[in-house]
Amino acid sequence: MPELPEVETVKNTLRKNVIGKEIKEVKIYYPKIIRNLTPEEFREKLKGERIVEIDRRGKYLIFIFNNYILVSHLRMEGKYNLMQNEELSKHEHVVFEFTDGYNLRYHDVRKFGTMDLFPKMEITKLYKLAPLNKVAPDPFSSDFEFDSVYQKLKKANKPIKSALLDQTIVSGIGNIYVDEILFMSRIHPLEIAKNLSRDKVEEIINHSKVVLNKAISLGGTTIKSFTSSHSISGRFQNELLVHTKTSCPECSKEITKIKVGGRTSYICEDCQKMIDKTL
Ligand SMILES: [Zn+2]
């Protein structure tokens, strides 16, 4: 599943390639992807619109047009490809045809991706509407506030790993990266979030920025089917410390696989001990 660094990579690739392009026509082959409008309305509104900016909120891509804003989630396997006259694949469900002969195709084997179209508005207003109202700021957002995250974690009576994956607490930290962040912070993923000290939470947030920044600079992580637009493969998988690994890079002990909230988690049981409350 694409996570924040992969979506950031897609955003950067799209910015370079489609900003300024004007839509001649939109073709929709799988209408369920369009959620808040009928396919006819979606097509009609986007005709003649020009892409002026592309942004990201959590794992959502935000296409800003002259008069509309498109919010797109890739979910499991969605991707965008810029094409010309290539034959349409059965996995290409929405095609944005541009006036310059290029077309941007939304490709999604699993068909779980979503698109919502809104009239243009202040971006902070858009953040208050579904689906973005469920997405907390990520550690790089201009509206990210450490205290707000810390207070939410103080109330979270669940494993820290599950709390960090909860997009209403902090967005953009997915399953691969949370394992890396907790390993670097020497925290057991089953540790109850509300038991962590302010210093430990600060460590988690700092390591989140380090891990996500590094992943973004390497174009994300290629595991299974993720490729960004133009099939750029991420290289962060070569930098993983514990996720998918067999021995600890710190102490050489065997990495163990456990389940936390149903998600497979890789940990070093020596480096990531539960807090001893008897001390
Ligand atoms: Zn270790």
Boltz pocket constraint, residues with backbone or C-beta under 6 A from the ligand:
constraints:
  - pocket:
      binder: B
      contacts: [[A, 248], [A, 249], [A, 250], [A, 251], [A, 252], [A, 253], [A, 268], [A, 269], [A, 270], [A, 271], [A, 272]]
      max_distance: 6.0
